[in-house]
Every structure is written in structure tokens, then in C-alpha cells.
Amino acid sequence: MRLQQEQKEAHLPAELGTHEGLFVPRWAAEKVFPPSDFFQQPPAQVLIARDLHGMKRTNCFLVSAVLADHKLRCLPQYCQLIVRTWDFLLQQLMRLQPIALSLFSITHITCVSIQICHTLSKLLEEEKARMTNIKDHGTQSKALLQASNQKRNLLSGEVRHLKAVLLEKQNKLKFCELETIKVEAHFDDIKKMLEVDITVKDKTREVETTRIKTVERDTKQISAKTALENAKRALEN
């Protein structure tokens, strides 16, 4: 009978086991997380025996802990240990107080920094929007400038053409002025020649008139001479 009991205890696992890094009672681990192969599981009697054994071990541990605590409370060193422990804890808390204040300050600074970052993010977004608008205005201004440059180039070409035409017209005007001066000089010469011709004609008329008068006078003289001779002849007869 004792041999069978030892064999059963040999099949029982240790008090604690691990499952995925967690320390749990092995009977609980095997019960909650059974093996993947169903045929490798122990029979129900063995599981029940393990559960009872684990419960017994747990109860024994609790009873031992209560007895140990009662014995410690009866010792005077236990009270001193408690006082020293509380003093140590208070000292640690006093040491941790500046750290807590520093952490509070850091937290406050972090909150303020977050708010500042949020505000700066808004300002950055607004600045990005403003830069986008400026870029759009710059693109429009560039397009308008290009159109203005093209129009200016066209107008400059027209102005150069008009200047060339004006220069040509000015040259023609100068040539016409020179021709006009020549024509006026020639006209003056012709006018002078006409004046001379008129003078010559007047003199010719005067000479002709004088000649006619002379001829008439000569004719009259001849007639008078003839009449005188006839009268003389008549008197002689």
C-alpha cells in the first residue's frame, strides 16, 4: 500500500510550474492548459488526486504562514523591524518627493510644450496655407509678367517698325524739301526770265511804236513832198 502511494506521488508534478512565462501551480496549468495530445493526458483519478494534493499543500502553506506571523508578532524585534521598515519607507518617500516634484514639473513642462507644439503646428499650417497662397499669387504674377513681357516685345517691335517708317518718311521729306528748294530756285529763275522777257517785249513794243510813228511820219513827209512837188508842177504849168 505504501509502495502504491509512493508511485502515485512520483506521478504528481512539482508545486509550481511555468506556462508562457507565468508561474502557476502545475495542477492548475495542466487543468487549464491541458496537453495538445488528448491521449497523453492522465486519467481522471490522477487529476483528482493531484487537485486534492495541491489543496492540501495550499492549506498547509496558509496555516504555516499564519503561525509564523503570530510568532513574529510576539517577538519585540518584530515591532522594531516594523518601525524601521516604516522609517525606511518614509525616507524613501521623502527622497522620492523631489523626484515626484521634478516629474510633476516635467509633466507640466511637457503639457506646456505639447500646447506650444500644438500652437506652433497651427501656426505652421497657417504659414503653409499662406505660403501656398503666396505661391499661387506668385504663379499668377509670373504668368501676368510673361504676358506683359510678350505684349511689351510686340509693342517694342511695332515701335521699331514705326521708327523705321518715320525715319524713311523723314528722309523722303528732306528729299522733297531739297527738291522744293531746287524747284523754287528754278521758278525764281523762270520768273526772272519772264520779267526780262516782259521788259524785252515792252521795249520791243516801244521800238515798234516808234518805228510805226517814224514810218507814218516818213509817209506823211513823202506825201507832203509829193503834194508839194505836184503843187509846184501845177504852178509851173
C-alpha positions in Angstrom: 0.0 0.0 0.0 2.8 2.4 0.9 4.6 1.5 -2.4 1.4 2.4 -4.4 1.2 5.7 -2.5 4.9 6.5 -3.4 4.2 5.6 -7.0 1.2 7.9 -7.1 3.3 10.7 -5.6 6.0 10.0 -8.1 3.4 10.8 -10.8 2.5 14.1 -9.1 4.2 17.2 -10.5 6.1 19.8 -8.6 4.2 22.6 -6.7 4.9 25.3 -9.3 5.2 25.3 -13.0 5.5 27.8 -15.8 3.2 28.4 -18.7 4.2 31.0 -21.3 6.5 32.8 -18.7 3.9 32.8 -15.8 4.4 30.8 -12.5 1.2 28.9 -11.7 0.5 25.7 -9.8 1.3 22.8 -12.1 -2.1 21.1 -11.4 -3.8 24.3 -12.5 -1.6 24.7 -15.5 -2.3 21.1 -16.6 -6.0 21.5 -15.9 -6.5 24.9 -17.5 -3.9 24.4 -20.2 -4.0 20.6 -21.0 -1.5 18.9 -23.4 -2.2 19.2 -27.1 -2.4 15.4 -27.4 -5.5 14.1 -25.6 -4.2 10.6 -25.3 -1.2 11.9 -23.3 -3.5 13.3 -20.5 -3.5 11.4 -17.2 -6.7 9.6 -16.2 -9.4 11.4 -14.2 -8.4 9.7 -10.9 -4.9 11.0 -11.2 -6.1 14.6 -11.9 -8.4 14.5 -8.9 -5.6 13.2 -6.7 -3.4 16.0 -7.9 -6.1 18.6 -7.2 -6.5 17.2 -3.7 -2.8 17.1 -3.1 -2.5 20.8 -4.3 -5.3 21.9 -2.0 -3.6 20.1 0.9 -0.3 21.8 0.1 -2.0 25.2 -0.1 -3.8 24.7 3.2 -0.6 23.7 4.9 1.2 26.7 3.5 -1.6 29.1 4.7 -1.5 27.5 8.2 2.3 27.8 8.4 2.1 31.4 7.3 -0.5 32.3 10.0 1.6 30.6 12.7 4.8 32.3 11.6 3.1 35.7 11.6 1.7 35.1 15.1 5.1 34.1 16.4 6.7 37.1 14.8 4.2 39.5 16.4 5.1 38.0 19.7 8.7 38.9 19.3 9.9 42.5 20.3 12.3 42.6 17.3 9.3 42.3 15.0 7.9 45.7 16.2 11.4 47.3 15.8 11.5 45.8 12.3 8.1 47.2 11.5 9.2 50.7 12.8 12.4 50.5 10.9 10.5 49.4 7.8 8.1 52.3 8.1 11.0 54.7 8.7 12.8 53.4 5.7 9.6 53.7 3.6 9.1 57.3 4.8 12.7 58.2 4.0 12.3 56.7 0.6 9.1 58.7 0.2 10.9 61.8 1.3 13.6 61.1 -1.3 11.0 60.4 -3.9 9.2 63.7 -3.2 11.7 65.8 -5.2 11.6 63.3 -7.9 7.9 63.4 -7.9 8.0 67.2 -8.0 10.5 67.0 -10.8 8.3 64.6 -12.6 5.3 66.9 -12.0 7.4 69.8 -13.3 8.5 67.7 -16.3 4.9 66.7 -16.8 3.8 70.3 -16.6 6.6 71.4 -19.0 5.6 68.5 -21.3 2.0 69.6 -21.3 3.0 73.2 -21.9 5.4 72.0 -24.6 2.6 70.0 -26.2 0.4 73.0 -26.1 3.2 75.1 -27.6 3.8 72.4 -30.2 0.0 72.3 -31.0 0.0 76.1 -31.3 3.2 76.0 -33.4 1.6 73.3 -35.6 -1.4 75.5 -36.1 0.8 78.4 -36.9 2.8 76.2 -39.2 -0.3 75.1 -41.0 -1.4 78.7 -41.3 2.0 79.6 -42.6 1.9 76.7 -45.1 -1.5 77.9 -46.3 -0.2 81.5 -46.5 2.9 80.3 -48.4 0.6 78.3 -50.7 -1.5 81.4 -51.4 1.7 83.4 -51.9 3.0 80.7 -54.3 -0.3 80.8 -56.2 -0.2 84.6 -56.3 3.5 84.3 -57.5 2.5 81.9 -60.2 -0.3 84.2 -61.4 2.0 87.2 -61.2 4.6 85.3 -63.2 2.0 84.4 -65.8 0.9 88.1 -66.0 4.5 89.2 -66.2 5.2 86.8 -69.0 2.1 88.1 -70.8 3.2 91.7 -70.2 6.7 90.9 -71.5 5.2 89.4 -74.6 3.0 92.4 -75.1 5.9 94.7 -74.4 8.0 92.9 -77.0 5.2 93.2 -79.6 4.8 96.9 -78.8 8.6 97.3 -79.0 8.6 95.7 -82.4 5.8 97.9 -83.6 7.6 101.0 -82.2 10.8 99.9 -84.0 8.9 99.4 -87.2 7.2 102.8 -86.8 10.6 104.4 -86.1 11.9 102.9 -89.3 8.9 104.1 -91.2 9.2 107.6 -89.6 12.9 107.7 -90.5 12.1 106.7 -94.1 9.4 109.4 -94.2 11.8 112.0 -92.7 14.3 111.1 -95.4 11.7 111.4 -98.1 10.6 114.7 -96.6 14.2 116.0 -96.6 14.5 114.9 -100.2 11.2 116.6 -101.1 12.4 119.8 -99.3 15.6 119.7 -101.3 13.5 119.2 -104.5 11.2 122.0 -103.4 14.2 124.3 -102.9 15.5 123.4 -106.3 12.1 123.9 -107.9 11.7 127.2 -106.1 15.1 128.3 -107.3 14.3 127.3 -110.8 10.9 129.0 -110.5 12.7 132.2 -109.4 15.0 131.9 -112.4 11.9 131.4 -114.7 10.2 134.3 -113.0 13.3 136.5 -113.6 13.4 135.3 -117.2 9.7 136.1 -117.6 10.3 139.5 -116.1 13.2 140.0 -118.5 11.0 138.8 -121.3 8.3 141.2 -120.4 10.8 144.0 -120.3 12.1 143.0 -123.7 8.6 142.8 -125.0 7.8 146.2 -123.6 10.9 147.6 -125.3 10.0 145.8 -128.5 6.6 147.4 -128.4 8.1 150.8 -127.7 10.5 150.3 -130.6 7.7 149.1 -132.8 5.6 152.0 -131.9 8.4 154.4 -132.5 9.0 152.6 -135.8 5.4 153.0 -136.8 5.4 156.6 -135.8 8.6 157.1 -137.8 7.1 155.3 -140.8 3.9 157.4 -140.5 6.0 160.5 -140.3 8.1 159.5 -143.2 4.9 158.6 -145.1 3.4 162.0 -144.3 6.6 163.7 -145.2 6.7 161.8 -148.5 3.1 162.6 -149.1 3.7 166.2 -148.3 6.8 166.3 -150.6 4.7 164.7 -153.3 1.9 167.1 -152.8 4.4 170.0 -152.7 6.0 168.8 -155.9 2.6 168.3 -157.5 1.7 171.8 -156.4 4.9 173.1 -157.8 4.3 171.4 -161.0 0.8 172.7 -161.1 2.1 176.2 -160.5 4.6 175.8 -163.2 2.0 174.7 -165.6 
